[in-house]
Amino acid sequence: MTDLIKTLESQEEELVLDSFDHNDAWRLGSHITRIAQEAKAGVGIDIRRPGLIVFRSALPGITADQDVWIARKAALVLRMEASSALVDARLSAAGVDAAAIGWLGPEYAITGGSFPIRVRGAGVVAAATASGLTSQEDHDLVVAGLRAYLAEGASK
C-alpha cells in the first residue's frame, strides 16, 4: 500500500497547472474524452468547480448511475483536496472506514476516478472525474488526460 500511496502522491506533485479557466476545462475534458473514445471506453467525464460543472461528456455505454458516482467522487476531491484514489489508499492503509464511523456521508465516494485540478500558488480549484470503468481505470484515464493536456502546453 505504501508504494501505491507514493505513486499517487507523486502524480499529484507532477500534475500541477499554472492556471485553469473554462477554456482550459474544455481542452482538458476533450483530451480525456479522446483517450476514452480511442479505448472504446463507455465513461462519463466531468470537470467541476465547487457549484459549477465546466465540462461534461457522456460516451456510449454509460448509465445514469455514473452521474451519481461522478458527483460523489468529485465531492470527495473538493473536500479532501487529494485524488479520490489517494484518499482511498490512505484510509485503507490506516484501517479507517470513514463511512462506517460517520465521518463521510453518502454524498462522498471513497474510490478512484476523480483527480484534483491544482493550480500553482492557488491550490485545488476543480476536480476532473471519470466513471464507468474500474476505479483504477477511471483514475488512470484522468491522469492520462492531464498528462496529454500538459504535454500539449497547458497555457495555450
C-alpha positions in Angstrom: 0.0 0.0 0.0 2.9 2.4 0.7 4.1 2.1 -2.9 0.6 2.9 -4.2 0.4 5.9 -1.9 3.8 7.2 -3.0 2.8 6.8 -6.7 -0.5 8.6 -6.2 1.3 11.4 -4.3 3.9 11.7 -7.0 1.1 12.1 -9.6 -0.4 15.0 -7.6 3.0 16.7 -7.4 3.6 16.2 -11.1 0.2 17.3 -12.4 0.1 20.9 -11.3 -1.1 23.6 -13.6 0.0 27.3 -13.9 -3.6 28.4 -14.5 -7.1 27.0 -15.1 -10.2 28.6 -16.6 -13.3 27.4 -18.5 -11.3 27.2 -21.8 -8.7 25.0 -20.1 -11.6 22.8 -18.7 -12.8 22.3 -22.3 -9.4 21.4 -23.6 -8.6 19.1 -20.7 -12.0 17.4 -20.9 -11.6 17.0 -24.6 -8.3 15.2 -24.1 -9.8 12.8 -21.5 -12.7 12.2 -23.8 -10.5 11.5 -26.9 -8.4 9.0 -24.9 -11.6 7.2 -23.7 -13.0 7.2 -27.2 -9.8 5.7 -28.6 -10.1 3.0 -25.9 -13.7 2.5 -26.7 -14.5 3.1 -23.1 -18.0 3.8 -22.0 -17.5 6.5 -19.4 -18.9 9.8 -18.1 -16.3 12.6 -17.8 -16.9 15.7 -15.7 -14.8 18.7 -14.6 -16.3 20.8 -11.9 -15.5 23.7 -9.7 -17.5 24.0 -6.4 -21.0 24.6 -7.5 -20.3 24.7 -11.3 -19.9 22.0 -13.9 -17.5 23.3 -16.5 -17.2 20.2 -18.8 -19.3 17.1 -19.3 -19.0 14.2 -21.7 -21.1 11.1 -21.8 -19.8 8.3 -24.0 -21.9 5.4 -25.3 -22.4 2.8 -22.7 -22.8 4.8 -19.6 -25.8 4.9 -17.4 -27.4 7.4 -15.1 -25.6 5.7 -12.2 -22.3 7.2 -13.5 -23.7 10.7 -12.9 -24.2 9.8 -9.2 -20.7 8.3 -8.9 -19.1 11.3 -10.6 -20.8 13.7 -8.2 -19.7 11.7 -5.2 -16.1 11.2 -6.3 -15.8 14.9 -7.2 -17.2 15.9 -3.8 -14.5 13.9 -2.1 -11.7 15.5 -4.1 -13.1 19.0 -3.5 -13.4 18.3 0.3 -10.1 16.5 0.8 -8.0 18.3 -1.9 -6.5 15.0 -3.0 -7.4 12.4 -5.6 -10.2 10.0 -4.6 -7.7 7.2 -5.2 -5.2 8.7 -2.8 -7.9 9.3 -0.1 -9.0 5.7 -0.6 -5.4 4.3 -0.3 -4.6 6.4 2.7 -7.7 5.4 4.6 -7.3 1.8 3.7 -3.6 1.8 4.8 -4.7 3.3 8.1 -7.5 0.8 8.5 -10.2 3.5 8.6 -13.7 3.0 7.2 -14.8 6.7 7.1 -18.3 5.8 6.0 -18.8 3.3 8.9 -17.8 5.8 11.5 -20.0 8.5 10.1 -17.1 10.8 9.1 -18.0 10.9 5.4 -21.7 10.7 4.4 -23.3 9.1 1.4 -22.5 12.2 -0.7 -18.9 11.1 -0.9 -17.4 8.1 -2.8 -14.1 6.8 -1.5 -13.0 5.2 -4.7 -10.7 6.1 -7.5 -11.7 8.2 -10.6 -11.5 11.8 -9.6 -8.4 14.0 -9.6 -7.8 17.5 -8.2 -7.0 20.3 -10.6 -4.3 22.0 -8.7 -3.0 25.5 -9.7 0.4 26.5 -8.6 0.1 29.1 -5.9 -3.7 28.8 -5.6 -4.3 25.1 -4.6 -7.2 22.9 -5.7 -9.6 24.8 -8.0 -11.6 21.9 -9.6 -12.0 18.2 -9.9 -11.7 16.1 -13.1 -13.7 12.9 -12.8 -14.3 9.7 -14.8 -16.8 7.0 -14.1 -17.8 3.8 -15.9 -14.7 1.7 -15.7 -12.9 0.2 -12.7 -11.8 2.7 -10.1 -8.2 2.3 -11.1 -9.0 2.6 -14.8 -11.1 5.7 -14.2 -8.2 7.2 -12.2 -5.7 6.3 -14.9 -7.9 7.8 -17.6 -8.0 11.2 -15.9 -4.2 11.1 -15.2 -3.5 10.3 -18.9 -5.7 13.2 -19.9 -3.9 15.6 -17.6 -0.6 14.4 -18.9 -1.7 14.9 -22.5 -3.0 18.3 -21.7 0.2 19.3 -20.0 2.3 17.9 -22.9 0.3 19.9 -25.4 1.1 23.1 -23.5 -1.5 23.7 -20.8 -1.4 27.5 -21.1 -2.1 27.8 -24.9 
